[in-house]
């Protein structure tokens, strides 16, 4: 009969392994765990039935990991959560988007002034239509970017209103 293993007779290797694993773990998860709402827990008390379709196509193991590796730093922050406060959170806050739009406008203004100054000094393009084409292209690109960022701000506003209504009804 095999002797039972306890913590005191495992040897040194498991302790070393545990210490090495602690370097990879995020300690903030343990500290913040008591603050997670109890409503995130869902008890399942329904009977389970596995159909032939599930067995044949293995729907339960569709997204199973193929290797047990540590995820890269910040990976869990990038996952799209179901209800966020922004359409594209990685673009930054409302103030940051406004600052970016202002930077685009300033860049267009500065390039127009620089182009006009080159024309006065006689260092412009050989043909005037080349400068006009460059200016038109720059204006079109800047208008497109500003319109996109403006539209994203409108969508963020709509999303916050949707979430407020959803929260209003979920609170009761």
N, C-alpha and C positions, 0 to 999 in steps of 0.2 A: 504494500500500500504506500502511496506517495504521501510524504509529509506535507501538511498544509503550509502555504506560504503566507507570511505576515510581513508587515513593514520592517520589522527589526531584523529579519533574516533574508532580505532580498539582495543584499550586497550594496556595493557602491554605484554600479552602473545606472540603476533607475534614478537615484538621487542626482547624478550628474545630468542625466537626460532631462529630468524635471527642471533643473536650474537652467539648462540651455533653452528649453521651451518657454520659460518665463520671459526671456528676452524678446520673443516674437509676439507674446500676447499683449493685448491692449488692456492695461490695468484700469482704464476709465470705465470699461464695461462693468466691472465688478463694483466700482464706486457708484455708478449711476443707476444700477439695477433697481434699487428700492424706489426710485422716482418714476419708474415706468408704470403707467396706469394699469390697473387690474382689468380694464375693459379690453386690453389687447389679447387677453387669454380667451380662447374659444374651446369650450368643452364639447366633445363629440360623443354623443350617446345614440348614434343611429346604427342600425345593422349594416353590415358591409357585404356587398355582393360583387364578385369579380365575373364579368361577362366573358364570353368566348372572344369577343372583339378585343377586349383589354388584354387577354392572355395572348392572342395571336399577334397583335401589334405592339405589345408591351408599352402601353401608354403610361403606366406608372413609372417606368424607368427612362422616359424620353429625355429628361434633362439631368440624368445622373452624371456626376462628375467622372471623368475617365482617369483622373489621378488625384491623389490627396496631396495637394500642394498648398503652401501658404499664399493667400491672395496678396497682390502688390499693395503697397502703402496707399491709402486713400481710395481703394477700389470700392469699398462699401459706401463711400460718400457719393460716388458717381452713378449709382443705380437710380433709376427713375422711380420715385415713390408715387404711390397712387394719387395722393392729394398734396400738391406742392403749392407754393405761393407764386411761382413764376412758370411760364411756359418753358423757357430754357434757362435753368438756374446757373449754368456755367458762364453765361454772358455777364452776370453781375447784377447789381441793384439798379433801381430806377435812376438814381443819381449818377451812377457810373455810365449808364446808357446815354443820359443827357449830356454828360461830359464828352463822351465819344462822338456824339452828333456835333457838338460844338467844335471839337478838334477837326472833324471832317470839313465843316464850313470854313474854319480858319485856314486849313491847308489849301482849300480851293481859292480863297481870297489871296493868300500869300503867293500861290503859283500864278494867279492872274496878274498881280502886281509885278512879280519878277519877269513875267513874259512881256508886260508893257514896258518895263524898264529896259529889257534887252532890245526891244524894237526901237526905242528912242536912241540907244547907243549904237544901233546898227548891227548888233550881234545876234539877231533873230534868225529864224530859218531862212533858207534861200528863197522859198516861195511863201507868200502870206497865207495861202490856203493850208499849208502844213500846220502853222500855228493855230489857225481856226479849227482845224480838224482835231488837233490835240486838246484844245480848250473844250470843244463840244463833247469829246469822249470823257474828259475828266468831269465835266458838269453832269453828264448822264450817269456816270458811275456814282458820283456823290449823291445825286438825287435818289438813285435806287437804294443805296445804303441807308440814307436818312429815312426814306419811306419805309424800309424794312424795319429799322429800329423803332420808328414811330408806331408801326403796326404791332410790333411785339409789346410795346408799352400799353397799347389799347387792349391787346389780348391778356396781358397780365392783370389789368384792371378788371376785365370781365371774369377772369379766373378767380380773382379775390372775391368778387361779388357772388360767384357760383358757390365758392367754398363757404362764404358767410351764410348763404341760404341753406346749404347742406348742414352746416353746424347748427343753425337755428332749429332745424327739424330733428336733428339727432339728439339735441339736448332735451327736447320734449317741450 
